């Protein structure tokens, strides 16, 4: 109902890993890609979503929610 008030699971996952730079290095993507995911609040690529969830010890469903 109020998506802007919901927690940003991607941002939380990135913070758990140690920040944007560390996440981008571990995932093999650019800092810009990680910033884009945080802004969009989802990781569309299932491989990156799975790896991010694994590294952050979160559920992939939180990182890549179904619409």
Buried (B, 14 or more C-beta within 10 A) or exposed (E): EEEEEEEBBBBBBBBBBEEBEEBBBEBEBEEEBBEBBBEEBBBEBEEBBBBBBEBBEBEBEBBBBEE
